[in-house]
């Protein structure tokens, strides 16, 4: 399984909140790390982009990663929320992962339209 288990979605124009369950048997935990599995940051970025394309119906590519901050590790068997905001005017995707009202990671990604 490449993605977490989608639990619930709240959608409003340029914002979406996706509640996810991160199962312990998720492929991405293997070898990252032996003593305590954590969800790799690159996968968090990948999921943010994937869900932005899906819910905002975007044909986009990453142009630049403006900002990324990893505050807390995302562990196996976690229930997390992914907050996405699509800023159309400046082509930026803002994302934030939370767990139990704690920020896990966040970032800002500049995207470019594949249609141009």
Secondary structure, DSSP 8 states (H G I E B T S, - for coil): --S-EEEEEEEETTEEEEEEEE-TT-GGGTTS-SSS-B--HHHHHHHHHHHHHHHHT--EEEEEEEEEEE-S--BTTEEEEEEEEEETTTTEEEEEEEETTEEEEEEEEEEEETT-
